[in-house]
Each structure stands twice: as structure tokens, then as C-alpha cells.
Amino acid sequence: IELGCHLMPINSIGIGGVHENFLELLDWMLFEDEADFGKYLERLMAFPQQVQGYQDLLAYGSCMCGMAASRSMMRRVSSRLRELAESSLDELRAPLQDKQVDPQLVEQIGQAIENCFKGSLLGLLNFIE
């Protein structure tokens, strides 16, 4: 904490940033029953708050502590955010493949992907540019 690394929670070194962490989370989640898909929907819907928290840390680190993320840390972040935002985000839809899930829940997950996840990516992209 003394080094303030938590104030630069996004980077292009390895897997970095809230967006990559969420995609990585899919490998750890269970997708076996309706309750699992309900949790997935909740996580998608909470994503905007998580992104806002990252933006708050970046802003605080930069403005209040003079610890802006370096250019080398940020060099591919914008392009990756744009790539994800312009994609169909199939990796977020993959857990629904070949599963018997309530169609209404599938629709809600699709809306959360578009509005919560993709919308937050665009907000984060706007924030860092």
C-alpha cells in the first residue's frame, strides 16, 4: 500500500484491469444451474460499480497523489477496451451455450452484457482517453 500500486489498477502488462479480471473470472465460475446463472447476472449488473471504483482509484492516484499510470503501463489499454466494446463479447455469452436456462434469464444476461459490461467499457475508455 505504501507504494500506491492500488492507485494504478489498470495496465497492459500481463492481465490487467477490471475488464480483464472479469473475463478471467469466467474460468472460475460455475455454470451448472439457474442459481449459477443468476449469480452471473448479478456480477454483470455489479460491473459498472466495479469500473467506477477503478476510475476513482485512478483519479485519486493521479490527481491527489501525483501517481498517474505510466505510458508503458497504459500503452495497449485503450485499444483493448475498444476491441472489446466493438466485439460481440462472445466470451461472455459462451457460458450460455448448450445450457437449459430460462429464456427470460438469458435475455437479462444479454441485456446486462450490452448495458452493464459494454457500457462500462465505453465509460472506462472515455475516462482514460
Beta strands, then each sheet from edge to edge (+ up, - down):
end
